[in-house]
């Protein structure tokens, strides 16, 4: 008597595909990533991948949507006080190095050309900038700082040591994975965050 076939779990299958795809894109970038390698890593056949995501670009878009949603969720869940939020942003980045590598590959392969899902990603960035602008309007952040460049600065402060670990090591003698470096970086980010507050708030 034949054993009953294992029940299909489309959600779990898609999760495996997305996890495998993130690794492959992080290792090789969009241009170098291979669908057959992603399928092999996910333990599925290529037809299944095409069924769920259409093609390689559809798969890349799905990863982008998921990552943007994750970042939006943890930004909204963290305190709006930069002295508290910046250290937490850094901790999240340290745990998501595949995403950082994927963005590095994208920068190398596309240069200043439009990127996949450019409009959607620009809208997501605008939401974050508008959040900073509202904080400034309510007197919770220094108003003289351009909110667009402030957001870029916050990304840079929390991401740079992970994106360029060799530079972090050359400057500090430690890699970003070193607990001592992470402790020092969190303390530094707390101090920088305090400098972003209006003078009347800092004096309280």
N, C-alpha and C positions, 0 to 999 in steps of 0.2 A: 504493500500500500504506500502510495506516495505521500511524503510529508507535505503539509500545506505550505504554500509559498509565503515567505515573510511579508508582512503587510508593508506596503510602501509608505514612506514618510516624506512627502515632498518638502516640507519645511526643513527637516533635518538634512536632506540631500542638498538643498540650496545653501544651507549654512556651511556644509562641507566645501561646496564649490566656492563660496565667497572667501572662506578662510584660505583655501589653496590658492585662489587667484590673488589675494592680497600678498601672499608670500612670493608668488611668481612675479608680480608687478614690482614688488619691492626689490627683488633680486635682479631683474632685468629691465625694468621700465616698461611702458606700454608697447613701444616699438619692438623690443626684444622678447617680450613675453610670448610663450607658445601655448596655444589652446590644448594641444595634446599633453603637455606637461601638467597643466592645470587639471585636466581630466584624470591623469594618472595619480596626481597627488590627492585628488578627492575620491579616488577609487570608483569612478563612474566612466561611462563611455562618452565620447564627444557629442553624440546625438542628444544625450540627456542635458548636457550643458547648453547646447543650442536651443533645446526645447524651452528651457527656463529663461535664458538670457539673450537669445537671438544670435549674438556674435561677440567677438572680443570687446568691441566698444560698448555693447550693452552691458557686459559684465563689469567693465570699468566704471560705467555710469552707476551701476548698482552699488559698487563699493563706495563711490563718491557720496551718493545719497546717504548711505549708512553712516559714513564717517562724519558728514556734516550734521546729521541728526544727533550723533553721539556728542559731538562738540557743543552743539547748541544746548543739549540737555545738561552737560556738566557745567557749562558757563552759567546757565540759569540756576543750577543747584548750588553753586558756590556763592559766597558773600560778594556783594558789590564793592566792598572795601578792598582796594588794591593791595593793601598790606596783607590781607588774608587770601585774596584770590590768586595773586601771582605765584606764591609758593605752591598752591594746589594745581595751577595750570602746569607748572614745571613737573610736578609729580605725575600728572597724567601723561605728559609728553614722554617722560622717561619709561613709561609702561607701554608706549605705542610706537616703538622705533620703526616698525615696518611702514607705518604711515609717513613718517618723516623721510625715510628712504624713497618711498614712492614719489613724494613731492620733489625730492632732489632729482630723481630721474626725469620727472616731467620738465623741470626747469632746464636740464641739460638737453633734452630731446626737442623741446618746443621753442626754447629761447623766449623771444617776446611775441611769439605768434599766439593767436587765440587757442585756448585749451578746451578740452572736452567739458561739456556742460558749463561753459563760461557764464552764460546769463544766470543760471541757477546759483552758481557759486558766488557771483557778484552780488546777487540779492541776499544771500546768506551773510556775506561780509557787511553789506549795508545795514542789516538788522543789528549786527554787533556795534557798528559805528553809531547808529541811532540810539542804542542803549547808553553808550558813553555820553552822547550829546544830552540825553535826558538827565543823566547824573550831573553833568555840568550845570544845566539849567536850574537844578534844585540845590546847587551849592555844595555838592558832594565830591566834586573833582575840580581841579583848577581850570578856569574857563579860558585862560589865554592859550591853552594847548589845543592845537588842531586835532579834533577827535579821530580823524582818519590816520594821522601820523602817530597819535597816541596808541591806537589799536595796533598799528604795525610795530611800534616800539614794544608793546606788551608781548606780542608774538615773538619778536626777536629776543627779548630778555629771557623768555621761558624755553625757547626752542634752540637757540644757537649752539649751546654746549652739546646738545644731542645730535644736531645736524653736522657739526664739525668737531667731533671728539678729539681729533688730533690737535686742534688749536687750543681747546680747553686743557689738554694735557701739557702742551708746550708752555702755556701761560701759568698754570697752577701746579703742574707736576702731578695732577691726578686726572683720571678719566671720569666722565659723568656718572658711571656706574659705581664709583667708589662712594660708600656711605658718608665718608668725611666730606667729600666734595658736595654731595647732595645736601648735607646739613649746612655747610657754609653758604651754598647757593640759596637755600630757603631763607636763611638769615639775611642775606644781602637783598633778596627780593622783598622781604618785609620792610626793610629800611627804604628801598626805592619806592615801594608802594606808599609809604608814609609821606614822601616828598611830593606825591601827586595830589595830596589833599590841600584845600584852600588854607591860607594862613590862619584864619580864625578857628578852623577846626583843629589844626595842629597844636594850637596854643591851649586847647582845653585840657 
